[in-house]
Amino acid sequence: MRCAVLGLHWQVNVIKPEGFFGGMLAEPVSRSGVVERAARFHRAAREAGAELAFTRFTVPVGEGGLVRNTAFMRAVGDAQEAFRPDAPGSGLIAEMSDAGGRVVDNQRLSGLAGNDLVPWLREQGIDTLLITGVATNLTVEQTARHGTDLGFTAHVVRDCVAAADEAVHAASLANLDLASAGCLAAEEALALLG
């Protein structure tokens, strides 16, 4: 087994009050303590030899691979200046930016879609994904399901993800226990790394 940690949307636009989704996510994310737990988990996983990749939702000039086929995609498309790759809101939050690893941009809900992450994972011999990020019911669930469909063993690290609503978060984790290889606590995920 060879593992990679995928850190999804740990960026200012999603996590911080000044970010585009800050009004919806900043307070519940802060209250949950997930940022500190995930930052510790990323560092420990890297020290244990896991590859680490962060995804950022960005919208380049010309919209890149953005398809405005959902309310979420229409909203970010309409506010695309805030999501330019060099916009302050597109940057990783400070707590994650010193973790090292690869940073991959995309314009899809799944962190594995519309970029070169899957071929890179395969080149590294990765067969197992440990997924962290925000929001549990959006990019985290979509990426875990997508990774599972691509043949990866995908585990969401349950104490390193968060959503705007606790009931939605819990329902998403319950779905993922069935639709992926199952959710793990950070301690359990680190045990997989030896």
MOLIN-V476207 format. One record per backbone hydrogen bond with DSSP energy under -0.5 kcal/mol. NH is the residue of the N-H (numbers start at 1). CO is the residue of the C=O. If there is no record, write none. Layout:
[[NH:CO] [NH:CO]]
This chain:
[[4:128] [5:51] [6:4] [6:130] [7:5] [7:53] [8:6] [8:132] [9:7] [9:55] [11:9] [12:91] [13:89] [14:11] [15:11] [16:12] [19:16] [21:13] [22:19] [24:21] [25:21] [26:22] [27:22] [29:25] [30:26] [31:27] [32:28] [33:29] [33:30] [34:29] [37:33] [38:34] [39:35] [40:36] [41:37] [42:38] [43:39] [44:40] [45:41] [46:42] [47:43] [48:44] [49:46] [50:45] [51:3] [53:5] [54:102] [55:7] [56:104] [58:56] [58:106] [59:83] [63:60] [66:63] [67:107] [69:67] [74:70] [75:71] [76:72] [77:73] [78:74] [79:75] [80:77] [82:79] [83:80] [84:81] [87:84] [90:87] [91:87] [91:88] [93:10] [96:93] [97:93] [98:94] [99:96] [102:52] [104:54] [106:56] [113:110] [120:116] [121:117] [122:118] [123:119] [124:120] [125:122] [126:121] [127:2] [128:2] [129:153] [130:4] [131:129] [131:155] [132:6] [133:160] [134:8] [135:162] [136:162] [138:135] [140:135] [141:136] [142:138] [143:139] [144:140] [145:141] [146:142] [147:143] [148:144] [149:145] [150:146] [151:148] [152:147] [153:127] [154:152] [155:129] [155:153] [157:131] [158:156] [158:184] [160:157] [161:158] [162:133] [169:165] [170:166] [171:167] [172:168] [173:169] [174:170] [175:171] [176:172] [177:173] [178:174] [178:175] [179:175] [180:176] [181:154] [182:176] [184:156] [189:185] [190:186] [191:187] [192:188] [192:189] [193:189] [193:190] [194:191]]
